[in-house]
Amino acid sequence: MLFPLPDGKTAEAVRNQLAATVQRLPDHLWKSLTWDQGREMAQHAQFTIDSGVDVYFCDPKSPWQRGSNENTNGLLRQYFPKGANMRLLTQEELDQAAHSRNRRPSQTHPMEDTIRQTRRNDAMTT
């Protein structure tokens, strides 16, 4: 999930954009959200009320609890280098990066991209 933050990364701006973004996802993909310890999620309780998505936080100084987040952040740096002005990005540019990222084969399943893995997992649970 990538979304622009034209109004900055205040708690209110993140809550509003995140709530709008999860509405674009299939229902089964927005049951919960795991976030790092950041001020931008200070309105997480209101976000849960607005969206129905439960928010969980990693323990401080426990990066192993968010391994896939850290890996994804590193991969996204290939599209958006550190220091890039993220406020200038459009939703279309973010969607293109997300699509490209989701089409990459994973280390765990080298022959499958993220989209195929999600479909396979969905089929197993329905």
C-alpha angles and dihedrals in degrees: 000000000000124000136166122251103204091163094052130257100294116143091253094049092048092047093051095046094042092050090051092046098051089055088067092059127085110266095249091058097059106056095113143359129210115209137182121242100280137144090230089076095052088117094053093124091056090045089055091049092048097045109021089235115135114225123213126187129214118236114262115269092011106116092163088071090066103037096139090048091053091047092049091048089054092049092048090055085071088066099032113031120212109274094029113139100249092186089072094059120105125219088249091057091048091048091051091052092047092049091049091047092048091051093057116104112247127235091238094049105023094183095049131070122213093264093055091046091053092049091048092049091047091052090052093053099045 
